[in-house]
């Protein structure tokens, strides 16, 4: 994921990601527009299939659930892969946005995942 022109003062709390379509998102950070980006521009493409990858699917799902995915929504066999994929998504977002803090709130006992940024 390429690093965008994100203001140096921006935090995850100031990031807004809004899906424009299944393939593109509109990004705002630090109170200013960053632009509309296609999943390929963001590094979410699957080289094997030519479509979007699994992490893009997770990001789309987070948009549907207002940034919060609870443990109750996962079956046991899905929990471990989801944790790994959230970790991969976390790393991709941090490197792409250039914001070192964690884009997700800490998940304590509930093991739910909640974004620090606004996503819809």
DSSP file (Angstrom, degrees, kcal/mol; ACC not computed):
  #  RESIDUE AA STRUCTURE BP1 BP2  ACC     N-H-->O    O-->H-N    N-H-->O    O-->H-N    TCO  KAPPA ALPHA  PHI   PSI    X-CA   Y-CA   Z-CA
    1    1 A X              0   0    0      0, 0.0    41,-0.2     0, 0.0    42,-0.1   0.000 360.0 360.0 360.0 125.0    0.0    0.0    0.0
    2    2 A X        -     0   0    0     39,-0.7     2,-0.5     1,-0.1    39,-0.0  -0.367 360.0-108.6 -71.4 152.1    1.5    3.3   -1.0
    3    3 A X        -     0   0    0     94,-0.1    94,-0.2    -2,-0.1    93,-0.1  -0.692  36.9-145.9 -81.7 128.1    1.9    6.1    1.6
    4    4 A X        -     0   0    0     92,-1.8     2,-2.0    -2,-0.5    -1,-0.0  -0.292  31.7 -90.4 -86.0 174.0   -0.5    8.9    0.9
    5    5 A X        +     0   0    0     29,-0.1     2,-0.4    -2,-0.1    -1,-0.1  -0.527  63.8 167.2 -83.6  70.1    0.0   12.6    1.5
    6    6 A X        -     0   0    0     -2,-2.0    24,-0.1    91,-0.1    28,-0.0  -0.719  43.0-106.0 -88.4 133.1   -1.4   12.3    5.0
    7    7 A X    >   -     0   0    0     -2,-0.4     3,-1.8    22,-0.3    -1,-0.1  -0.304  25.0-125.4 -57.4 141.5   -0.9   15.4    7.2
    8    8 A X  T 3  S+     0   0    0      1,-0.3    -1,-0.1    22,-0.0    22,-0.1   0.751 109.7  55.4 -62.5 -24.1    1.8   14.7    9.8
    9    9 A X  T 3  S+     0   0    0     21,-0.1    -1,-0.3     2,-0.0    21,-0.1   0.520  83.2 117.4 -86.1  -5.5   -0.6   15.7   12.6
   10   10 A X    <   -     0   0    0     -3,-1.8     2,-0.3    19,-0.1    -4,-0.0  -0.339  42.7-171.4 -68.5 142.1   -3.3   13.2   11.5
   11   11 A X    >   -     0   0    0     88,-0.1     3,-1.6    89,-0.1    19,-0.3  -0.785  41.4-101.0-121.0 169.1   -4.2   10.4   13.9
   12   12 A X  G >  S+     0   0    0     -2,-0.3     3,-1.5     1,-0.3   106,-0.3   0.831 121.2  64.2 -61.0 -30.5   -6.5    7.4   13.3
   13   13 A X  G 3  S+     0   0    0      1,-0.3    -1,-0.3   104,-0.1   105,-0.1   0.710 102.4  49.6 -65.6 -18.7   -9.3    9.3   15.1
   14   14 A X  G <  S+     0   0    0     -3,-1.6    17,-0.7   103,-0.1     2,-0.4   0.362  89.4 102.7-100.7   4.6   -9.2   11.9   12.3
   15   15 A X    <   -     0   0    0     -3,-1.5   103,-2.4    -4,-0.2     2,-0.4  -0.744  47.9-173.1 -92.5 133.2   -9.3    9.3    9.4
   16   16 A X  E     -Ab  28 118A   0     12,-2.7    12,-2.3    -2,-0.4     2,-0.5  -0.993   2.1-173.0-125.6 125.4  -12.6    8.8    7.5
   17   17 A X  E     -Ab  27 119A   0    101,-3.0   103,-2.1    -2,-0.4     2,-0.5  -0.979   5.2-178.6-119.1 123.2  -12.9    6.0    4.9
   18   18 A X  E     -A   26   0A   0      8,-2.5     8,-3.2    -2,-0.5     2,-0.4  -0.980  25.4-129.3-126.1 123.6  -16.1    5.9    2.9
   19   19 A X  E     -A   25   0A   0     -2,-0.5     6,-0.3     6,-0.2     3,-0.1  -0.552  21.7-178.5 -70.9 127.2  -16.8    3.3    0.3
   20   20 A X  S    S-     0   0    0      4,-2.4     2,-0.3    -2,-0.4     5,-0.2   0.754  72.9 -20.9 -92.3 -33.0  -17.9    4.8   -3.0
   21   21 A X  S    S-     0   0    0      3,-1.6    -1,-0.3     0, 0.0     3,-0.1  -0.849  84.9 -78.7-156.4-174.5  -18.4    1.5   -4.7
   22   22 A X  S    S+     0   0    0     -2,-0.3    38,-0.1     1,-0.2     3,-0.1   0.696 130.8  39.4 -69.1 -16.5  -17.1   -2.0   -4.1
   23   23 A X  S    S+     0   0    0      1,-0.1    16,-2.4    15,-0.1     2,-0.3   0.591 112.9  49.2-109.5 -14.0  -13.8   -1.0   -5.7
   24   24 A X  E     - C   0  38A   0     14,-0.2    -4,-2.4    -3,-0.1    -3,-1.6  -0.943  53.5-163.8-135.8 150.0  -13.1    2.5   -4.5
   25   25 A X  E     -AC  19  37A   0     12,-2.5    12,-3.0    -2,-0.3     2,-0.5  -0.955  18.3-134.5-128.7 150.7  -13.0    4.5   -1.2
   26   26 A X  E     -AC  18  36A   0     -8,-3.2    -8,-2.5    -2,-0.3     2,-0.4  -0.916  27.9-158.0-101.8 128.1  -13.0    8.2   -0.4
   27   27 A X  E     +AC  17  35A   0      8,-2.4     7,-3.0    -2,-0.5     8,-1.7  -0.910  16.6 176.4-116.2 134.4  -10.3    9.0    2.2
   28   28 A X  E     +AC  16  33A   0    -12,-2.3   -12,-2.7    -2,-0.4     2,-0.3  -0.978   7.6 174.8-127.2 144.2  -10.2   12.1    4.5
   29   29 A X  E >   + C   0  32A   0      3,-2.5     3,-1.6    -2,-0.4   -22,-0.3  -0.980  63.5   4.2-151.6 138.4   -7.5   12.5    7.1
   30   30 A X  T 3  S-     0   0    0    -16,-0.4   -15,-0.1   -19,-0.3     3,-0.1   0.787 129.5 -57.9  60.2  27.7   -6.6   15.4    9.5
   31   31 A X  T 3  S+     0   0    0    -17,-0.7     2,-0.3     1,-0.2    -1,-0.3   0.581 118.0  98.3  81.5   9.5   -9.7   17.3    8.3
   32   32 A X  E <  S-C   29   0A   0     -3,-1.6    -3,-2.5   -25,-0.0    -1,-0.2  -0.964  77.4-104.5-132.1 150.5   -8.6   17.4    4.7
   33   33 A X  E     -C   28   0A   0     -2,-0.3    -5,-0.3    -5,-0.2     3,-0.1  -0.478  26.1-178.6 -71.6 137.3   -9.6   15.3    1.6
   34   34 A X  E     -     0   0A   0     -7,-3.0     2,-0.2     1,-0.2    -6,-0.2   0.742  47.8-111.0-100.7 -36.7   -7.0   12.8    0.5
   35   35 A X  E     -C   27   0A   0     -8,-1.7    -8,-2.4     2,-0.1     2,-0.5  -0.643  30.6 -59.3 133.3 173.3   -8.9   11.5   -2.5
   36   36 A X  E     -C   26   0A   0    -10,-0.2     2,-0.4    -2,-0.2   -10,-0.3  -0.812  53.4-169.9 -92.3 128.9  -10.8    8.6   -4.0
   37   37 A X  E     -C   25   0A   0    -12,-3.0   -12,-2.5    -2,-0.5     2,-0.2  -0.962  17.5-135.7-126.9 138.6   -8.6    5.5   -4.4
   38   38 A X  E >>  -C   24   0A   0     -2,-0.4     4,-1.3   -14,-0.2     3,-0.7  -0.587  31.9-111.8 -84.9 151.2   -9.2    2.2   -6.1
   39   39 A X  T 34>S+     0   0    0    -16,-2.4     5,-2.7     1,-0.3     4,-0.4   0.822 118.1  57.2 -57.3 -30.5   -8.3   -1.0   -4.3
   40   40 A X  T >45S+     0   0    0      1,-0.2     3,-1.1   -17,-0.2    -1,-0.3   0.901 103.9  51.9 -66.3 -39.5   -5.4   -1.6   -6.8
   41   41 A X  T <45S+     0   0    0     -3,-0.7   -39,-0.7     1,-0.2    -1,-0.2   0.794 110.1  51.3 -63.6 -27.3   -3.9    1.8   -6.0
   42   42 A X  T 3<5S-     0   0    0     -4,-1.3    -1,-0.2   -41,-0.2    -2,-0.2   0.467 118.1-110.2 -91.7  -3.1   -4.1    0.8   -2.3
   43   43 A X  T < 5S+     0   0    0     -3,-1.1    -3,-0.2    -4,-0.4    -2,-0.1   0.717  81.5 124.7  82.8  21.0   -2.3   -2.5   -2.8
   44   44 A X      < +     0   0    0     -5,-2.7     9,-2.9    -6,-0.1     2,-0.3   0.023  38.1 120.2-100.6  27.0   -5.4   -4.6   -2.1
   45   45 A X  B     -D   52   0B   0      7,-0.3     2,-0.7    -5,-0.2     7,-0.3  -0.701  60.7-134.1 -95.4 146.4   -5.2   -6.5   -5.4
   46   46 A X     >  -     0   0    0      5,-3.3     4,-2.8    -2,-0.3     5,-0.3  -0.870   9.7-157.6 -98.0 113.2   -4.9  -10.3   -5.6
   47   47 A X  T  4 S+     0   0    0     -2,-0.7    -1,-0.1     1,-0.2     5,-0.0   0.807  89.9  52.2 -62.7 -30.7   -2.2  -11.1   -8.2
   48   48 A X  T  4 S+     0   0    0      1,-0.1    -1,-0.2    -3,-0.1    -2,-0.0   0.922 122.1  25.9 -73.4 -44.6   -3.6  -14.6   -8.7
   49   49 A X  T  4 S-     0   0    0      2,-0.1    -2,-0.2     3,-0.0    -1,-0.1   0.696  94.0-130.9 -94.9 -20.7   -7.3  -13.7   -9.4
   50   50 A X  S  < S+     0   0    0     -4,-2.8    -3,-0.1     1,-0.3     2,-0.1   0.404  78.7  91.6  82.4  -3.7   -6.8  -10.2  -10.7
   51   51 A X  S    S-     0   0    0     -5,-0.3    -5,-3.3     1,-0.2    -1,-0.3  -0.147  90.0 -56.8-102.4-159.1   -9.5   -9.0   -8.3
   52   52 A X  B     -D   45   0B   0     -7,-0.3    -7,-0.3    -3,-0.1    -1,-0.2  -0.467  56.3-119.2 -81.7 158.0   -9.4   -7.6   -4.8
   53   53 A X     >  -     0   0    0     -9,-2.9     4,-1.4    -2,-0.1     3,-0.4  -0.283  29.4 -94.3 -92.1 179.1   -7.8   -9.6   -2.0
   54   54 A X  H  > S+     0   0    0      1,-0.2     4,-1.9     2,-0.2     5,-0.1   0.832 121.4  58.4 -62.8 -35.5   -9.2  -10.9    1.3
   55   55 A X  H  > S+     0   0    0      1,-0.2     4,-2.3     2,-0.2    -1,-0.2   0.861 103.0  53.0 -66.7 -34.3   -8.1   -7.9    3.3
   56   56 A X  H  > S+     0   0    0     -3,-0.4     4,-2.6   -12,-0.2    -1,-0.2   0.900 107.2  53.3 -64.0 -39.8  -10.1   -5.6    1.0
   57   57 A X  H  X S+     0   0    0     -4,-1.4     4,-2.2     2,-0.2    -2,-0.2   0.891 108.7  48.7 -61.0 -40.2  -13.1   -7.9    1.8
   58   58 A X  H  X S+     0   0    0     -4,-1.9     4,-2.7     2,-0.2    -2,-0.2   0.912 110.4  50.8 -66.3 -42.4  -12.5   -7.4    5.5
   59   59 A X  H  X S+     0   0    0     -4,-2.3     4,-1.6     1,-0.2    -2,-0.2   0.911 110.8  49.5 -61.8 -42.0  -12.3   -3.6    5.1
   60   60 A X  H  X S+     0   0    0     -4,-2.6     4,-1.5     2,-0.2    -1,-0.2   0.901 110.9  49.7 -62.1 -41.3  -15.6   -3.7    3.1
   61   61 A X  H  X S+     0   0    0     -4,-2.2     4,-1.5     1,-0.2    -2,-0.2   0.907 106.4  54.9 -65.9 -40.5  -17.2   -5.8    5.8
   62   62 A X  H  <>S+     0   0    0     -4,-2.7     5,-3.8     1,-0.2     6,-0.4   0.860 105.1  55.0 -59.5 -34.4  -16.0   -3.4    8.5
   63   63 A X  H ><5S+     0   0    0     -4,-1.6     3,-1.0     1,-0.2    -1,-0.2   0.879 106.1  51.3 -65.0 -37.0  -17.7   -0.6    6.6
   64   64 A X  H 3<5S+     0   0    0     -4,-1.5    -1,-0.2     1,-0.2    -2,-0.2   0.808 114.1  43.1 -69.2 -29.7  -21.0   -2.5    6.7
   65   65 A X  T ><5S-     0   0    0     -4,-1.5     3,-1.5    -3,-0.0    -1,-0.2   0.041 117.5-107.5-107.3  25.2  -20.8   -3.0   10.5
   66   66 A X  T < 5S-     0   0    0     -3,-1.0    -3,-0.2     1,-0.3    -4,-0.1   0.820  75.3 -55.3  53.7  36.8  -19.6    0.6   11.2
   67   67 A X  T 3 <S+     0   0    0     -5,-3.8    48,-2.6    -6,-0.2     2,-0.5   0.583 113.6 106.3  81.7  10.2  -16.1   -0.5   12.1
   68   68 A X  E <   +E  114   0C   0     -3,-1.5     2,-0.6    -6,-0.4    46,-0.2  -0.963  39.0 179.5-132.0 121.2  -16.9   -3.1   14.7
   69   69 A X  E     -E  113   0C   0     44,-3.3    44,-3.0    -2,-0.5     2,-0.2  -0.958  19.5-153.8-117.5 112.2  -16.7   -6.8   14.3
   70   70 A X    >   -     0   0    0     -2,-0.6     3,-1.4    42,-0.2     4,-0.3  -0.509  24.8-120.8 -90.2 156.7  -17.6   -8.7   17.5
   71   71 A X  G >  S+     0   0    0     39,-0.5     3,-1.5     1,-0.3    -1,-0.1   0.786 110.3  68.4 -61.2 -29.1  -16.5  -12.1   18.5
   72   72 A X  G 3  S+     0   0    0      1,-0.3    -1,-0.3    38,-0.1    40,-0.0   0.761  93.8  57.9 -62.7 -25.3  -20.2  -13.2   18.5
   73   73 A X  G <  S+     0   0    0     -3,-1.4     2,-0.4     2,-0.1    -1,-0.3   0.582  96.5  79.2 -82.2  -9.7  -20.3  -12.8   14.7
   74   74 A X  S <  S-     0   0    0     -3,-1.5     2,-0.2    -4,-0.3     3,-0.0  -0.785  72.9-135.8-104.5 141.4  -17.5  -15.3   14.2
   75   75 A X    >>  -     0   0    0     -2,-0.4     3,-1.4     1,-0.1     4,-1.3  -0.588  35.6-107.0 -81.5 156.2  -17.6  -19.1   14.3
   76   76 A X  H >> S+     0   0    0      1,-0.3     4,-0.8    -2,-0.2     3,-0.7   0.893 119.8  51.7 -53.2 -44.7  -14.7  -20.7   16.2
   77   77 A X  H 34 S+     0   0    0      1,-0.2     4,-0.5     2,-0.2    -1,-0.3   0.699 110.3  50.1 -70.1 -17.0  -13.0  -21.9   13.1
   78   78 A X  H <> S+     0   0    0     -3,-1.4     4,-2.2     2,-0.1    -1,-0.2   0.684  93.9  75.9 -88.8 -20.1  -13.1  -18.4   11.6
   79   79 A X  H <X S+     0   0    0     -4,-1.3     4,-2.5    -3,-0.7     5,-0.2   0.913  93.2  47.7 -62.4 -47.5  -11.7  -16.6   14.6
   80   80 A X  H  X S+     0   0    0     -4,-0.8     4,-2.0     1,-0.2    -1,-0.2   0.944 114.9  44.1 -64.4 -48.8   -8.0  -17.6   14.2
   81   81 A X  H  > S+     0   0    0     -4,-0.5     4,-2.6     1,-0.2    -1,-0.2   0.888 113.3  53.1 -63.1 -34.7   -7.8  -16.7   10.5
   82   82 A X  H  X S+     0   0    0     -4,-2.2     4,-3.0     2,-0.2     5,-0.3   0.931 107.0  51.0 -65.4 -43.5   -9.7  -13.5   11.1
   83   83 A X  H  X S+     0   0    0     -4,-2.5     4,-2.0     1,-0.2    -1,-0.2   0.918 112.5  47.2 -57.7 -43.3   -7.2  -12.5   13.9
   84   84 A X  H  X S+     0   0    0     -4,-2.0     4,-2.0     1,-0.2    -1,-0.2   0.916 113.6  47.2 -65.3 -43.0   -4.3  -13.1   11.5
   85   85 A X  H  X S+     0   0    0     -4,-2.6     4,-2.7     2,-0.2    -2,-0.2   0.858 109.8  52.5 -69.7 -34.7   -6.0  -11.2    8.7
   86   86 A X  H  X S+     0   0    0     -4,-3.0     4,-2.9     2,-0.2    -1,-0.2   0.903 109.0  51.5 -63.8 -40.0   -6.9   -8.2   11.0
   87   87 A X  H  X S+     0   0    0     -4,-2.0     4,-2.1    -5,-0.3    -2,-0.2   0.910 111.5  46.4 -62.0 -42.0   -3.2   -8.2   12.0
   88   88 A X  H  X S+     0   0    0     -4,-2.0     4,-2.3     2,-0.2    -2,-0.2   0.898 113.0  49.4 -66.3 -40.8   -2.2   -8.1    8.3
   89   89 A X  H  X S+     0   0    0     -4,-2.7     4,-2.8     2,-0.2     5,-0.2   0.912 108.4  54.2 -63.7 -42.2   -4.8   -5.4    7.6
   90   90 A X  H  X S+     0   0    0     -4,-2.9     4,-2.5     1,-0.2    -2,-0.2   0.934 110.6  45.8 -55.2 -49.5   -3.5   -3.4   10.6
   91   91 A X  H  X S+     0   0    0     -4,-2.1     4,-2.3     1,-0.2     5,-0.2   0.899 112.7  50.2 -63.5 -41.5    0.1   -3.5    9.2
   92   92 A X  H  X S+     0   0    0     -4,-2.3     4,-2.4     1,-0.2    -2,-0.2   0.915 112.4  46.5 -65.5 -42.5   -1.1   -2.6    5.7
   93   93 A X  H  X S+     0   0    0     -4,-2.8     4,-2.7     2,-0.2     6,-0.3   0.920 111.5  51.5 -65.5 -43.7   -3.1    0.4    6.9
   94   94 A X  H  X>S+     0   0    0     -4,-2.5     4,-1.4    -5,-0.2     5,-0.7   0.921 114.8  42.1 -60.4 -44.7   -0.2    1.7    9.2
   95   95 A X  H  <5S+     0   0    0     -4,-2.3    -1,-0.2    -5,-0.2    -2,-0.2   0.896 116.9  47.5 -71.7 -38.3    2.3    1.6    6.3
   96   96 A X  H  <5S+     0   0    0     -4,-2.4   -92,-1.8    -5,-0.2    -2,-0.2   0.885 120.1  36.1 -70.6 -39.0   -0.1    3.0    3.8
   97   97 A X  H  <5S-     0   0    0     -4,-2.7    -1,-0.2   -94,-0.2    -2,-0.2   0.650  99.8-132.1 -88.8 -15.9   -1.3    5.9    5.9
   98   98 A X  T  <5 +     0   0    0     -4,-1.4     2,-0.6    -5,-0.3    -3,-0.2   0.765  61.9 134.0  70.8  23.8    2.0    6.5    7.6
   99   99 A X      < -     0   0    0     -5,-0.7    -1,-0.2    -6,-0.3    -2,-0.2  -0.940  43.1-160.2-109.1 116.3    0.3    6.6   11.0
  100  100 A X        +     0   0    0     -2,-0.6    -1,-0.1    -3,-0.1     3,-0.1   0.761  61.5  92.2 -70.9 -27.3    2.3    4.5   13.5
  101  101 A X  S    S-     0   0    0      1,-0.1     2,-0.3    -7,-0.1    -2,-0.1  -0.174  92.9 -87.1 -66.1 163.4   -0.4    4.0   16.1
  102  102 A X        -     0   0    0      1,-0.1    -1,-0.1     2,-0.1   -90,-0.1  -0.560  26.9-148.8 -71.9 127.0   -2.7    1.0   15.9
  103  103 A X  S    S+     0   0    0     -2,-0.3    13,-3.4   -13,-0.2    14,-0.7   0.545  81.2  65.0 -74.7  -4.6   -5.7    1.6   13.6
  104  104 A X  B    S-F  115   0D   0     11,-0.3    11,-0.2    12,-0.1    -2,-0.1  -0.910  88.6-115.0-117.3 145.7   -7.8   -0.7   15.9
  105  105 A X        -     0   0    0      9,-3.1     9,-0.4    -2,-0.4    -2,-0.1  -0.413  51.4 -86.3 -66.6 152.0   -8.8   -0.2   19.5
  106  106 A X        -     0   0    0      7,-0.1     2,-0.8     1,-0.1    -1,-0.1  -0.373  39.1-139.5 -60.3 138.5   -7.2   -2.8   21.8
  107  107 A X        +     0   0    0      1,-0.1    -1,-0.1     4,-0.1     6,-0.1  -0.873  27.8 176.5-105.0 106.5   -9.4   -6.0   21.9
  108  108 A X    >   -     0   0    0     -2,-0.8     3,-0.9     4,-0.0    -1,-0.1   0.561  62.0 -32.7 -79.7-129.5   -9.5   -7.2   25.5
  109  109 A X  T 3  S+     0   0    0      1,-0.2    -2,-0.1     2,-0.1    -1,-0.0   0.832 133.3  62.8 -64.0 -34.2  -11.5  -10.2   26.6
  110  110 A X  T 3  S-     0   0    0      1,-0.1   -39,-0.5     2,-0.1    -1,-0.2   0.773  88.0-151.0 -66.2 -23.8  -14.3   -9.6   24.1
  111  111 A X    <   +     0   0    0     -3,-0.9     2,-0.2     1,-0.2    -1,-0.1   0.789  43.8 145.4  54.4  30.1  -11.8  -10.1   21.2
  112  112 A X        -     0   0    0    -42,-0.1     2,-0.5    -6,-0.1   -42,-0.2  -0.631  46.1-131.8 -90.1 158.0  -13.9   -7.8   19.1
  113  113 A X  E     +E   69   0C   0    -44,-3.0   -44,-3.3    -2,-0.2     2,-0.4  -0.948  26.7 175.4-114.3 127.9  -12.3   -5.6   16.6
  114  114 A X  E     -E   68   0C   0     -2,-0.5    -9,-3.1    -9,-0.4   -46,-0.2  -0.995  25.4-128.3-135.7 127.4  -13.2   -1.9   16.4
  115  115 A X  B     -F  104   0D   0    -48,-2.6   -11,-0.3    -2,-0.4     4,-0.1  -0.392   1.7-148.3 -74.0 148.2  -11.5    0.6   14.2
  116  116 A X  S    S+     0   0    0    -13,-3.4     2,-0.2    -2,-0.1   -12,-0.1   0.717  85.3  67.9 -81.2 -24.2  -10.2    3.9   15.5
  117  117 A X  S    S-     0   0    0    -14,-0.7     2,-0.4  -103,-0.1  -101,-0.2  -0.519  94.6-106.0 -91.9 162.4  -11.1    5.5   12.2
  118  118 A X  E     +b   16   0A   0   -103,-2.4  -101,-3.0  -106,-0.3     2,-0.4  -0.755  41.2 179.3 -88.4 132.2  -14.6    6.1   10.9
  119  119 A X  E      b   17   0A   0     -2,-0.4  -101,-0.2  -103,-0.2    -4,-0.1  -0.998 360.0 360.0-138.0 134.1  -15.5    3.7    8.1
  120  120 A X              0   0    0   -103,-2.1  -102,-0.2    -2,-0.4    -1,-0.1   0.299 360.0 360.0-150.4 360.0  -18.8    3.5    6.2
